[in-house]
């Protein structure tokens, strides 16, 4: 981020929002492209290793070394968000269209609201309750038997979204470094190690043949590292400090629209009417939950926090 983000001007806010709208919406396409020649878990491991190391070198300058407690918390969050969450998306996209994957991932705010109610006792407003019902109805339409022939990958995505929401809730009170950039870099480094172990255990190393790496997957990988993990997250971190949570969270219902459009245009992914109907239901549900006002009675000292980074 450059001087444009030095102050909270309307232009800076618009640029930062446009960045997370477009970039995170396009990462589903990039992951789908890399999956054609790169094993998903080891690709994700390399992505987070490069991005995490670069961000750590930048964010740790002039700061005390993170404590073992902070590394442990970062490892837990990284495992939930980046291993199960992002790594799961990369694995699923070897079996599922990028646009359809993005539609299911859009239900993360639904899990967030549901878990917040179940584990932290936060009351839900009437619009939020309606949003939960509509959103999970949309998911049921997508994953129903005969709803597209990809029931198991779609159910796996439901699990990854639950892990992302759970990790986000845990991060809210975890002993993470005060600097969001340093915290994110540690999460990426820890996730990289976990993903490497998972990929090697799954035998993905045997499927690596560098001579098959064509230009497009390599460009997509570089895009995920530089633009998806570094630039977009920097914009997101800046927004969290300068803009209302409700504004930042709007990426959750913009990203799937962009992902579906890009998948249709560049990968010729077919979108049926049931997918369109389910997508509309999910987007409406996310809008209801993100924009719903929390009832007055809340847990003391609790701060509402949007979902951490996307793909």
C-alpha positions in Angstrom: 0.0 0.0 0.0 1.3 3.4 -0.9 0.6 7.0 0.0 -2.9 6.6 -1.2 -3.6 4.7 2.1 -1.8 7.3 4.3 -5.0 9.0 5.3 -8.7 8.1 5.4 -9.9 9.9 2.3 -12.9 8.8 0.3 -10.6 7.9 -2.6 -8.4 5.7 -0.4 -11.5 3.9 1.0 -12.9 3.3 -2.5 -9.5 2.0 -3.8 -9.1 -0.4 -0.8 -12.7 -1.7 -1.1 -12.3 -2.1 -4.9 -9.1 -4.1 -4.2 -10.7 -6.7 -1.9 -13.8 -6.8 -4.1 -11.9 -7.6 -7.3 -8.9 -9.4 -6.0 -10.6 -11.8 -3.6 -13.3 -12.4 -6.1 -10.7 -13.4 -8.7 -8.7 -15.7 -6.5 -11.2 -18.5 -7.2 -10.3 -18.3 -10.9 -6.6 -18.2 -10.1 -6.8 -21.3 -7.8 -8.8 -23.2 -10.5 -6.1 -22.4 -13.1 -3.2 -23.4 -10.8 -5.0 -26.7 -9.9 -4.7 -27.8 -13.5 -0.9 -28.5 -13.1 -0.1 -28.0 -9.5 -1.1 -30.2 -6.5 -3.5 -28.1 -4.4 -2.1 -28.6 -0.9 1.5 -28.1 -1.8 0.7 -25.2 -4.1 -1.1 -23.5 -1.1 1.9 -24.3 1.1 4.3 -22.6 -1.3 1.9 -19.7 -1.7 1.7 -19.0 2.0 5.4 -19.6 2.6 6.4 -17.0 0.1 3.8 -14.5 1.1 4.2 -15.1 4.8 8.0 -14.8 4.7 7.8 -11.5 2.8 5.1 -10.1 5.0 6.9 -11.2 8.2 10.1 -9.5 7.1 8.2 -6.3 6.6 5.9 -6.4 9.6 8.5 -7.5 12.2 10.9 -4.7 11.6 11.6 -2.8 14.9 9.4 -5.2 16.9 10.2 -7.7 19.6 10.2 -11.3 18.5 6.8 -13.0 18.8 6.4 -15.1 21.9 5.7 -18.9 21.9 2.2 -18.1 23.1 1.6 -15.8 20.1 3.0 -18.4 17.7 0.7 -21.1 19.2 -2.3 -18.8 18.7 -1.2 -18.0 15.2 -0.8 -21.7 14.4 -4.3 -22.5 15.6 -5.9 -19.6 13.6 -3.8 -20.4 10.5 -4.8 -24.1 10.7 -8.5 -23.2 10.8 -8.5 -20.3 8.2 -5.7 -21.2 5.8 -5.3 -24.9 6.1 -8.9 -26.1 6.3 -10.3 -22.9 4.8 -8.1 -21.9 1.9 -6.4 -25.3 1.5 -9.8 -26.9 1.4 -11.0 -24.5 -1.3 -7.9 -25.3 -3.4 -8.6 -29.1 -3.0 -12.3 -28.7 -3.8 -11.6 -26.7 -6.9 -9.9 -29.7 -8.4 -13.4 -31.2 -8.5 -15.7 -28.2 -8.6 -16.1 -25.1 -10.7 -14.7 -21.9 -9.3 -17.9 -19.9 -9.4 -19.9 -22.6 -7.6 -17.2 -22.9 -5.0 -17.3 -19.1 -4.4 -21.1 -19.3 -3.9 -20.8 -21.8 -1.1 -17.9 -20.0 0.5 -20.1 -16.9 0.7 -22.0 -18.6 3.5 -19.2 -17.9 6.0 -21.1 -14.9 7.5 -24.0 -17.4 8.2 -21.7 -19.7 10.2 -20.2 -16.7 11.9 -23.6 -15.5 13.1 -24.7 -19.0 14.1 -21.6 -19.8 16.1 -21.6 -16.3 17.7 -25.0 -17.1 19.0 -24.3 -20.7 20.0 -20.9 -20.2 21.7 -20.9 -16.5 22.8 -24.6 -15.9 23.5 -24.9 -13.0 21.1 -28.5 -12.3 20.2 -29.6 -12.4 16.6 -31.9 -9.8 15.2 -34.9 -10.8 13.1 -33.3 -10.0 9.8 -30.2 -12.1 10.8 -32.5 -15.1 11.7 -34.2 -14.7 8.3 -30.8 -14.5 6.7 -29.7 -17.8 8.3 -32.8 -19.6 7.1 -32.6 -18.2 3.5 -28.8 -18.8 3.3 -28.8 -22.4 4.4 -31.8 -23.1 2.2 -29.7 -21.8 -0.7 -26.9 -24.2 0.3 -29.4 -27.1 0.5 -30.5 -26.3 -3.0 -26.9 -26.5 -4.2 -25.8 -29.7 -2.4 -29.0 -31.7 -2.7 -28.7 -35.1 -4.4 -28.9 -34.5 -8.2 -28.2 -30.8 -7.7 -25.0 -30.8 -9.8 -23.3 -34.2 -9.3 -20.7 -32.8 -6.8 -22.4 -33.4 -3.5 -19.2 -34.5 -1.6 -17.0 -31.6 -2.7 -19.8 -29.1 -1.9 -20.3 -30.7 1.6 -16.5 -30.4 2.1 -16.8 -26.7 1.3 -19.5 -26.4 3.9 -17.0 -27.8 6.4 -14.2 -25.4 5.3 -16.6 -22.4 5.8 -17.4 -23.6 9.3 -13.7 -23.9 10.1 -13.1 -20.4 8.7 -15.9 -19.0 10.9 -14.7 -20.9 13.9 -11.1 -19.8 13.4 -12.3 -16.2 13.1 -14.2 -16.3 16.3 -11.2 -17.9 18.1 -8.9 -15.2 16.7 -11.1 -12.5 18.2 -9.8 -13.3 21.7 -6.6 -15.1 20.9 -3.2 -14.1 22.1 -2.1 -12.8 18.7 0.4 -10.0 18.1 -1.0 -6.5 18.2 0.0 -5.8 14.6 -2.5 -7.4 12.2 0.2 -7.7 9.5 2.6 -9.5 11.8 -0.2 -11.8 13.0 -1.2 -12.6 9.4 2.3 -13.4 8.4 2.7 -15.8 11.3 -0.6 -17.5 10.4 0.6 -17.9 6.8 3.9 -19.4 7.9 2.3 -21.8 10.3 -0.3 -22.8 7.7 2.5 -23.4 5.1 4.1 -25.9 7.4 0.8 -27.7 8.0 -0.1 -27.8 4.3 3.3 -29.1 3.4 2.9 -32.0 5.8 -0.7 -32.7 4.6 0.4 -32.5 0.9 3.3 -34.8 1.4 1.2 -37.3 3.4 -1.3 -37.3 0.6 1.4 -38.1 -1.9 1.2 -34.9 -3.8 4.9 -34.7 -4.3 4.7 -37.6 -6.7 2.5 -35.5 -8.9 4.9 -32.6 -9.2 6.4 -32.5 -12.7 7.9 -29.1 -13.3 8.0 -29.6 -17.1 4.2 -29.6 -17.0 4.0 -26.1 -15.4 2.7 -24.0 -18.2 2.7 -20.2 -18.3 -0.9 -19.6 -17.2 -0.7 -21.6 -13.9 2.6 -20.0 -13.0 1.1 -16.5 -13.6 -2.0 -17.5 -11.6 0.3 -18.7 -8.7 2.3 -15.4 -8.8 -1.0 -13.5 -8.7 -2.2 -15.5 -5.6 1.1 -14.7 -3.8 1.6 -11.1 -4.7 -1.9 -9.7 -5.3 -4.2 -12.1 -3.4 -2.1 -12.6 -0.2 0.0 -9.4 0.0 -1.7 -6.4 -1.7 -5.3 -7.4 -1.0 -4.6 -8.3 2.7 -2.8 -5.0 3.2 -5.8 -3.1 1.9 -8.1 -5.2 4.1 -5.9 -4.6 7.2 -6.0 -0.8 6.5 -9.8 -0.9 6.1 -10.2 -2.6 9.5 -8.5 0.4 11.1 -10.3 3.1 9.2 -13.8 2.0 8.1 -16.8 0.5 9.8 -17.0 -3.3 10.0 -20.3 -3.3 8.2 -18.6 -1.6 5.2 -15.6 -3.9 5.1 -17.8 -7.0 5.4 -19.6 -6.2 2.1 -16.9 -8.1 0.3 -18.7 -11.3 1.4 -21.5 -10.7 -1.0 -19.5 -9.1 -3.8 -16.8 -11.8 -4.2 -19.1 -14.6 -5.3 -20.7 -12.4 -8.0 -17.2 -11.6 -9.4 -16.1 -15.2 -9.1 -19.1 -16.6 -11.0 -18.7 -14.0 -13.8 -15.0 -14.7 -14.2 -15.5 -18.5 -14.2 -18.2 -18.2 -16.8 -16.2 -15.9 -19.1 -12.7 -17.4 -18.8 -13.3 -21.0 -18.0 -16.7 -21.5 -19.7 -18.2 -22.8 -16.5 -21.9 -23.6 -16.9 -24.3 -21.9 -14.5 -27.8 -23.6 -14.2 -31.0 -22.0 -13.0 -30.8 -23.9 -9.7 -27.3 -22.5 -9.1 -28.5 -19.0 -9.9 -31.5 -19.3 -7.5 -29.2 -20.7 -4.8 -26.6 -18.0 -5.4 -29.3 -15.3 -5.1 -30.6 -16.8 -1.9 -27.0 -16.9 -0.4 -26.2 -13.4 -1.4 -29.5 -12.1 0.0 -28.8 -14.0 3.2 -25.3 -12.5 3.6 -26.7 -9.0 3.0 -29.3 -9.5 5.7 -26.7 -10.8 8.2 -24.0 -8.3 7.4 -26.3 -5.3 7.6 -28.4 -6.5 10.5 -28.2 -4.4 13.6 -27.2 -6.3 16.7 -29.8 -6.3 19.6 -28.8 -4.0 22.5 -28.0 -6.8 24.9 -24.3 -7.8 24.2 -21.4 -9.4 26.1 -19.4 -6.7 27.8 -16.2 -5.8 26.0 -17.1 -7.9 22.9 -16.2 -6.3 19.6 -17.9 -7.5 16.3 -15.3 -8.5 13.8 -15.7 -9.3 10.2 -14.4 -12.5 8.6 -10.7 -12.7 8.0 -9.2 -12.8 4.5 -10.7 -14.7 1.7 -9.1 -17.0 -0.7 
